Structures are given as structure tokens and as C-alpha cells.
Amino acid sequence: MLCTRGGNQSWNRVVEYFSVSRCDSLFVVVADDRRWFTPADAVGGGSGIPLGGPKYADFEVEPGRPLISEYT
């Protein structure tokens, strides 16, 4: 999702969408540790974007160290 719907407050039916005026880039990490670093002006969509397809393929970056360590 690229929008907020109230955060930690009661939802007042105001949705704040992603805006290029509020940031320079978007960094996304998904559950399987794939990562994208995308310039804000290249982000399309309203409340979300479909990652993993051809539109954002050029912005996928190689995963580095895991962000969360698994303890066994």
C-alpha cells in the first residue's frame, strides 16, 4: 500500500496517497526479501503498486544482508 488510512488514530475517512512532493524515492522490501529502490517520480498508481512485474523491474535491487535475523 502507498497510502495511509488513519495510522494509529481513529480513521476519519481521509486517505493520504503517495505524493512525489513528499519524498525523493521509495524503498520497498517484501516478505521474501526482494527489494526495490524507485525514484518517486517513477511511482505510478494511487493507493498501491504491483511490484514484481515488468514496470518496476529496472528498480529491483540485489538483496543484501537479511533485514531480520532468524534465530533457531
HELIX and SHEET records of a PDB file:
HELIX    1   1 ALA A   40  ALA A   42  5                                   3    
HELIX    2   2 ALA A   57  PHE A   59  5                                   3    
SHEET    1   A 3 SER A  25  VAL A  29  0                                        
SHEET    2   A 3 ARG A  35  PRO A  39 -1                                        
SHEET    3   A 3 GLU A  60  VAL A  61 -1                                        
END                                                                             
